[in-house]
Amino acid sequence: MSDCCSKQNAKDTFACPECDTDCAPVKLRTLYHQIRYPENQEVIPDNYYFCPDKDCATAYFSSNGINLGKSLLLTQQSVQNNMLCYCFDISSASYLAALHKHEADQIKNFVIQRTKSAECACEIRNPSGKCCLANFKQLENELTTTLIKRGLSST
């Protein structure tokens, strides 16, 4: 698998200064590729964290008080539209539609194979810098939880 999907040492998370969401660390490489020009040239080395809350205006913040807004992201629209896989432009909506049609395995298997072949670029394409494969499982778990709740509420 590509480096972005390999197990990494657990690092401390920090709460977003704006919304208090737990945020994971992100590499500078990700910021340089995600922040729009010319602001990307002003990013200074520090320990940065990504805020995954799509409703929060903060994209990245540092342990030293630097705050970079989601409006600076090249992928701002994709974040707002719940992009599932940034490497291969797969939205949550398109994957959910494929799940409904029982065609989702083809999409997921494509991403798994490209990742195993190190043909993904999660570290620079995904604003979190994390592997996109986890997003598929998270979405499937959310869907299962929703279906279970609906099933329990209808009985």
C-alpha positions in Angstrom: 0.0 0.0 0.0 1.1 3.6 -0.4 2.8 5.4 2.5 -0.3 7.4 3.3 -2.2 4.2 4.3 0.5 2.6 6.4 0.1 2.6 10.1 1.6 5.7 11.6 2.7 6.3 15.2 -0.1 7.6 17.3 0.4 11.3 17.9 -1.5 13.7 20.1 -4.6 15.2 18.8 -5.4 18.8 19.5 -8.8 20.5 19.8 -9.6 22.9 17.0 -9.5 26.5 18.5 -12.7 27.4 16.7 -15.0 24.3 17.1 -13.3 22.2 19.7 -13.2 19.1 17.4 -10.4 16.6 18.0 -7.9 17.2 15.1 -5.1 14.9 13.9 -1.6 16.1 12.9 -0.9 16.8 9.2 2.4 17.0 7.4 3.7 20.3 5.9 3.7 18.6 2.5 -0.1 18.4 2.7 -0.4 22.1 3.5 1.8 23.2 0.7 -0.3 21.3 -1.8 -3.7 22.2 -0.3 -3.4 25.9 0.4 -4.0 28.2 -2.5 -1.3 30.3 -4.1 0.1 32.8 -2.9 -0.8 31.9 0.7 0.9 28.5 0.3 4.2 30.3 0.0 3.7 31.9 3.4 3.2 28.7 5.3 5.9 28.4 7.9 7.2 25.2 9.4 5.3 24.2 12.5 3.2 21.4 13.9 -0.2 21.6 12.1 -3.5 19.9 12.6 -6.4 19.5 10.2 -10.0 20.2 11.4 -12.3 17.7 9.7 -15.5 19.5 10.7 -16.9 20.7 7.4 -18.9 23.4 9.1 -15.9 24.9 10.8 -14.1 27.7 9.0 -10.7 26.5 10.2 -8.8 24.0 7.9 -5.4 23.9 9.6 -4.0 25.3 12.8 -0.7 25.1 14.5 0.4 24.5 18.0 1.8 28.0 18.0 -1.5 29.8 17.1 -1.4 29.9 13.3 -4.9 29.5 11.8 -5.5 28.8 8.1 -9.1 28.9 7.0 -10.9 26.4 4.7 -11.4 29.3 2.3 -7.7 28.9 1.5 -8.1 25.3 0.4 -7.9 24.2 -3.2 -10.3 21.5 -2.2 -12.7 23.8 -0.3 -15.7 22.8 -2.5 -14.9 19.1 -2.3 -14.7 19.3 1.5 -18.1 21.0 1.6 -19.6 18.4 -0.7 -18.3 15.4 1.4 -15.7 14.1 -1.0 -15.0 10.5 -0.2 -11.8 9.9 -2.3 -9.8 12.9 -3.3 -7.3 10.9 -5.3 -9.9 9.5 -7.8 -12.6 12.2 -7.4 -15.3 9.9 -5.8 -18.0 11.8 -3.9 -20.0 10.4 -1.0 -23.1 10.9 -3.1 -21.8 8.8 -6.0 -20.7 6.0 -3.7 -24.0 6.0 -1.9 -25.8 5.8 -5.2 -23.6 2.9 -6.2 -24.3 1.2 -2.9 -28.0 1.6 -3.6 -27.5 -0.1 -7.0 -25.3 -2.8 -5.5 -22.4 -1.5 -7.6 -20.2 -0.1 -4.9 -17.7 -3.0 -4.7 -16.4 -2.0 -8.1 -15.6 1.5 -7.0 -14.1 0.5 -3.7 -12.0 -2.3 -5.2 -10.7 0.1 -7.8 -9.5 2.5 -5.0 -8.0 -0.5 -3.0 -6.1 -1.7 -6.1 -4.8 1.8 -6.9 -3.7 2.2 -3.3 -2.0 -1.1 -3.2 -0.1 -0.2 -6.4 1.0 3.1 -4.8 -1.0 5.1 -7.4 -2.9 7.2 -4.9 -1.8 10.6 -3.6 -3.7 10.9 -0.4 -0.9 12.8 1.4 -1.3 15.7 -1.0 -4.8 15.4 -2.5 -6.7 14.7 0.7 -6.7 17.8 2.9 -6.4 15.6 6.0 -3.3 14.0 4.5 -4.8 10.7 5.5 -5.6 7.6 3.4 -9.0 7.9 1.7 -9.7 4.2 2.1 -10.8 4.9 5.7 -13.5 7.2 4.4 -15.3 4.3 2.6 -15.5 2.3 5.9 -16.6 5.4 7.8 -19.4 6.1 5.4 -20.5 2.5 5.3 -20.6 2.4 9.2 -22.6 5.7 9.3 -25.1 4.2 6.8 -25.4 1.0 8.8 -25.9 2.9 12.0 -28.6 5.0 10.3 -30.4 2.0 8.9 -30.3 0.2 12.3 -31.7 3.3 14.0 -34.5 3.5 11.5 -35.2 -0.2 11.8 -35.4 0.1 15.6 -37.6 3.2 15.5 -40.1 1.6 13.2 -40.7 -1.5 15.4 
